Amino acid sequence: MSAAEIDMMDLATRASEALAAEVARSGWGLVREKIARFLRRDEPAVVERQLAELDVAGERCGPNGDGDPEALRAQCFWQLGMYLQRNPDAVEELEQLLTDLGVGGRAAGAVMNANGNTNSVVIQAGGNVSTGKGSITASTRPRR
């Protein structure tokens, strides 16, 4: 995976989180229109299929839905990640969409996830952590 792909996936992560949060606040209809305009590089039939897949999760996530933004966040992540890989020229436009939603720019600090940690202790930090008897060294990709 190249550095450019890593940046695209970082952007897809930030965008999916921001879009799910915005849907929870404003509802799916407004965000759907913005996503539809963003996806315009694909064929109309492909865009409609992508929107239909997002509709299921988006309608459940909004202010009148069951309040579970995780399904929408996950769907957005995969679809935006694949879209950015097919259309690398769309990176700046997605950054602008995030800015328009009021969440532009890169997140401060490291973005971390802990997965598959059943019955374990997880320590997440943006740098090294001292345990008193040793240390844990964290390595994260520097942000631009």
MOPENOR-V132303 format. One record per helix or strand of 2 or more residues. SS is the DSSP state (alpha for helix, beta for strand). FROM is the first residue (numbers start at 1). TO is the last residue. If there is no record, write none. Layout:
ss-><SS,SS>
from-><FROM,FROM>
to-><TO,TO>
This chain:
ss-><alpha,alpha,alpha,alpha,alpha,beta,beta>
from-><3,28,44,69,88,129,135>
to-><26,41,61,86,100,130,136>
